[in-house]
Each structure stands twice: as C-alpha cells, then as structure tokens.
Amino acid sequence: MLKKRMTEEEQSELSTKCVQLKMKSKKDGKSYSTDTLDTKGILRLIESVPSPKAEPFKIWLANLCSERIDEVFDPEIAIKRAINYYRKRGYSDKWIEARLKGILDRNKLTDIWKEGGVSKDYEYGILTNEIYKEWSGMKASEYKEYKGIRKESLRDNMSDIEIALTDLGEIATRELAKEHKPYGLEQNKVIAKMGGNVSKVARDNLEQKLGKTVISNKNNLNYQYLEEKGKLENKK
C-alpha cells in the first residue's frame, strides 16, 4: 500500500529502495521474492501505519526528530548526548575524551584530503584502509569481522592501545600530507601507507616489549546476533 501511495505521489525514492529479496517461508521452507526495506524505509512505513499499535513508535520518532532539531540550534546538546551514551555503555571518561579527540583529528585529516583533491566517501574509505592495513594487517571491514561486529563503530570496540595506534596513524598521515602535499587518490595512498607505517613501528616496538600482540578480537558489545545464537543452539 505504501509503495502504491508513493508511486501515486510521484515520490519514487522509497519504491526504488523497496527491493525484492529471496526469503525463506516459515510455512513450507521455500524461498519467495519478498518486499524488503532499509532502515529509512522501515521508519517511513511505521509512519504510514494507521493502527493504534504503531502509536508508541510514532511518538518515539517524533521525540527523536525533536531532539535532532534542538541539536541543530545547539550542537552542545549532541555532544552531551554522545558523552552520556558512552557513559551508559560503561566507557570511562578518559576513554570518552580520547574518542572525541579522535573524531576531531579525523575531521582534520579529511580536510587535508579534500585539499589534496580527495572528496568522495569511498575515497576516504580507500585511504583509511591503507592506514589500517599498514599497521594492523587488516582493512577496516576485515578488522570489524575479526572483532565480530557489523554496522557498529570499529573504534567504539577497540582497546585503548588499538585506538592510540589508529589515531597515531591518522595524525601521522595528516602531518605527512601537509608536508609533502600529495594530490589525487594515488598520491594520497602513498602518504596514507607512510602514516600507517608510523603506527606499525610503534606497534612492533610495544609488542616486542610486551611479548604479545596488541590486536584483540574482543569488542564492547553486550548482545549477540540472532543468527549466531541460532548457530550456537544448533551446535548444542
């Protein structure tokens, strides 16, 4: 019904995101083409449901939108919200301070990349992977898989040492880019690898003294994915 209404209103954004995927039926176990939505589409669907049962979700969405609008006028609210979120998750104030500083340093790096002719999100991802691969041996996606996380923030699930090495690699990349002034993706990839190598040297030196790796597969999640839970139950 929502797809039909959106089509009639000539707002095709949702209908293009409402794709059909093969999903297994609980009745006969066979796979059928099923309408699916992304997060944005699901929220739009909730808004369109006339049932009273949807009201709690609509109220939640209204409150959420109101909070975000308030943050536009007063960004400090967003910062406080982030700090409270991390505190509720059990992070220390020292960790939170380092995390917020890392976000600021990251923005400084992307500003330098923009000056060097790099402006697309996928290009940022490529350069970030060059830094990660050099010091950790893994791309960001591989690092997340190693830690058992998906959409969650990789840095939010790093140890203090892992965050320090990540920040060092990005800060080194920024300073090297300011000095050598690379232009374009390929030249910046060389600089990103150099920056990552600074972290690799620091990592190797620390691991030599510790006698163990500082790369951990632990994360800070306190939940388990449903399909993984199902796999564990099947094994049992």
C-alpha positions as CSV (number, residue, x, y, z in Angstrom):
1,M,0.0,0.0,0.0
2,L,2.9,2.4,0.8
3,K,4.6,1.6,-2.5
4,K,1.4,2.3,-4.3
5,R,0.8,5.6,-2.5
6,M,4.4,6.8,-3.0
7,T,4.1,6.0,-6.7
8,E,0.9,7.9,-7.0
9,E,2.5,10.9,-5.2
10,E,5.4,10.6,-7.7
11,Q,7.9,10.2,-4.8
12,S,9.9,7.3,-6.2
13,E,12.7,7.3,-3.6
14,L,11.1,4.7,-1.4
15,S,9.8,2.5,-4.1
16,T,13.4,2.2,-5.5
17,K,14.6,1.2,-2.1
18,C,11.8,-1.3,-1.7
19,V,13.6,-4.2,-3.4
20,Q,12.6,-7.9,-3.5
21,L,14.9,-10.5,-2.0
22,K,14.5,-14.2,-1.8
23,M,13.5,-15.1,1.8
24,K,12.6,-18.5,3.3
25,S,8.9,-19.0,4.2
26,K,8.2,-20.4,7.7
27,K,5.2,-22.3,6.2
28,D,6.9,-24.5,3.6
29,G,10.6,-23.7,3.9
30,K,10.7,-22.5,0.3
31,S,12.2,-19.1,-0.7
32,Y,10.0,-16.5,-2.2
33,S,10.6,-13.0,-3.5
34,T,9.7,-10.6,-0.6
35,D,9.5,-6.9,-0.3
36,T,12.3,-5.5,1.9
37,L,13.2,-2.1,3.1
38,D,16.3,-0.4,4.6
39,T,16.2,1.4,7.9
40,K,14.9,4.7,6.5
41,G,12.2,2.9,4.6
42,I,11.1,0.9,7.7
43,L,10.7,4.2,9.6
44,R,8.7,5.7,6.8
45,L,6.5,2.5,6.8
46,I,5.9,2.9,10.6
47,E,4.7,6.5,10.0
48,S,2.1,5.3,7.5
49,V,0.6,2.5,9.6
50,P,-2.9,3.7,10.9
51,S,-3.1,1.1,13.7
52,P,-3.1,2.4,17.3
53,K,-0.3,-0.2,18.0
54,A,2.0,1.9,15.9
55,E,1.5,5.0,18.1
56,P,4.3,4.3,20.6
57,F,6.7,4.1,17.6
58,K,5.4,7.3,16.1
59,I,5.8,9.1,19.4
60,W,9.4,7.8,19.7
61,L,10.1,9.0,16.1
62,A,8.6,12.5,16.9
63,N,10.7,12.8,20.1
64,L,13.8,11.7,18.2
65,C,13.2,14.3,15.4
66,S,12.6,17.0,18.0
67,E,15.9,16.2,19.7
68,R,17.8,16.4,16.4
69,I,16.2,19.7,15.6
70,D,17.2,21.1,19.0
71,E,20.8,19.9,18.3
72,V,20.9,21.9,15.1
73,F,20.4,25.1,17.1
74,D,22.6,24.0,20.0
75,P,25.3,21.4,18.9
76,E,26.4,21.1,22.6
77,I,23.3,19.0,23.2
78,A,24.6,16.4,20.7
79,I,28.0,16.3,22.4
80,K,26.4,15.8,25.8
81,R,24.2,13.1,24.3
82,A,27.2,11.3,22.9
83,I,29.1,11.5,26.3
84,N,26.0,10.2,28.2
85,Y,25.7,7.4,25.6
86,Y,29.3,6.2,26.1
87,R,29.0,6.5,29.9
88,K,25.9,4.3,29.9
89,R,27.8,1.8,27.9
90,G,30.5,1.7,30.6
91,Y,33.2,3.7,28.9
92,S,35.5,5.7,31.2
93,D,35.7,9.5,30.9
94,K,39.3,9.1,29.9
95,W,38.3,6.8,27.0
96,I,35.5,9.2,26.0
97,E,37.9,12.1,26.0
98,A,40.3,10.2,23.7
99,R,37.4,9.1,21.5
100,L,36.0,12.7,21.0
101,K,39.6,13.9,20.3
102,G,40.0,11.2,17.7
103,I,36.8,12.3,16.0
104,L,38.2,15.9,15.8
105,D,41.6,14.6,14.5
106,R,39.8,12.5,11.9
107,N,37.9,15.6,10.6
108,K,41.2,17.4,10.4
109,L,42.6,14.6,8.3
110,T,39.6,14.6,5.9
111,D,40.0,18.3,5.5
112,I,43.6,17.8,4.4
113,W,42.5,15.1,2.0
114,K,40.0,17.5,0.5
115,E,42.7,20.0,-0.1
116,G,44.6,17.2,-1.9
117,G,41.9,16.5,-4.4
118,V,40.1,13.7,-2.5
119,S,36.5,14.4,-1.6
120,K,34.4,11.3,-2.1
121,D,33.4,9.0,0.8
122,Y,34.6,5.9,-1.0
123,E,38.0,7.5,-1.5
124,Y,38.2,8.3,2.2
125,G,37.5,4.6,2.8
126,I,40.3,3.6,0.5
127,L,42.8,5.8,2.2
128,T,41.6,4.8,5.7
129,N,42.1,1.1,4.6
130,E,45.7,1.9,3.6
131,I,46.4,3.2,7.1
132,Y,44.7,0.2,8.7
133,K,46.4,-2.4,6.5
134,E,49.8,-1.0,7.1
135,W,49.8,-1.1,10.9
136,S,47.2,-3.9,11.6
137,G,47.4,-6.1,8.5
138,M,43.7,-5.7,8.0
139,K,41.3,-3.5,6.2
140,A,38.6,-1.8,8.3
141,S,36.0,-4.3,7.2
142,E,38.3,-7.3,8.0
143,Y,39.1,-5.7,11.4
144,K,35.4,-5.5,12.1
145,E,34.9,-9.1,11.1
146,Y,37.8,-10.1,13.3
147,K,36.1,-8.4,16.2
148,G,32.7,-9.9,15.3
149,I,31.0,-6.6,14.7
150,R,29.0,-5.3,11.7
151,K,27.4,-1.9,11.4
152,E,28.8,-0.9,14.8
153,S,31.7,1.6,15.1
154,L,35.1,-0.2,14.9
155,R,36.7,2.4,17.2
156,D,34.0,2.0,19.8
157,N,35.0,-1.6,20.1
158,M,38.8,-1.0,20.2
159,S,41.1,-1.2,23.2
160,D,42.9,1.9,24.4
161,I,46.1,0.7,22.6
162,E,44.2,0.0,19.4
163,I,42.6,3.4,19.5
164,A,46.0,5.1,20.2
165,L,47.6,3.3,17.2
166,T,44.7,4.2,15.0
167,D,44.9,7.9,16.0
168,L,48.7,7.9,15.6
169,G,48.4,6.6,12.0
170,E,45.9,9.2,11.1
171,I,47.7,12.1,12.7
172,A,51.0,11.0,11.1
173,T,49.2,10.8,7.7
174,R,47.8,14.3,8.2
175,E,51.2,15.8,9.0
176,L,52.9,13.9,6.2
177,A,50.3,15.2,3.8
178,K,50.7,18.7,5.0
179,E,54.5,18.4,4.4
180,H,54.5,16.6,1.0
181,K,51.2,18.0,-0.4
182,P,50.1,14.9,-2.4
183,Y,47.3,15.4,-4.9
184,G,44.8,12.9,-6.1
185,L,43.9,9.4,-4.7
186,E,47.0,7.6,-5.8
187,Q,49.5,10.1,-4.3
188,N,47.5,10.2,-1.1
189,K,47.5,6.4,-0.9
190,V,51.3,6.5,-0.7
191,I,51.2,9.0,2.1
192,A,48.5,7.1,4.0
193,K,50.6,4.0,3.9
194,M,53.6,6.0,5.3
195,G,51.3,7.3,8.1
196,G,50.2,3.7,8.8
197,N,53.8,2.6,9.0
198,V,54.5,5.1,11.8
199,S,51.8,3.2,13.8
200,K,53.3,-0.2,12.7
201,V,56.7,0.8,14.1
202,A,55.1,1.8,17.4
203,R,53.1,-1.4,17.5
204,D,56.1,-3.6,16.7
205,N,58.2,-1.9,19.4
206,L,55.4,-2.2,22.0
207,E,54.7,-5.9,21.2
208,Q,58.4,-6.7,21.4
209,K,58.5,-5.4,24.9
210,L,55.1,-6.9,25.9
211,G,55.8,-10.2,24.4
212,K,52.3,-10.4,22.9
213,T,50.1,-8.9,20.3
214,V,48.1,-5.7,21.0
215,I,45.5,-6.6,18.3
216,S,42.5,-8.0,20.1
217,N,39.4,-9.8,18.8
218,K,37.4,-8.6,21.8
219,N,34.6,-6.0,21.5
220,N,32.4,-4.0,23.8
221,L,29.1,-5.4,22.7
222,N,26.7,-6.9,25.3
223,Y,24.5,-8.6,22.9
224,Q,24.6,-11.4,20.3
225,Y,23.3,-11.6,16.8
226,L,20.2,-13.7,16.4
227,E,21.5,-16.0,13.7
228,E,24.7,-16.5,15.7
229,K,22.6,-17.5,18.7
230,G,20.7,-19.9,16.4
231,K,24.0,-21.5,15.2
232,L,25.2,-22.0,18.8
233,E,21.9,-23.7,19.7
234,N,22.2,-26.0,16.7
235,K,25.7,-26.9,17.7
236,K,24.5,-27.7,21.2
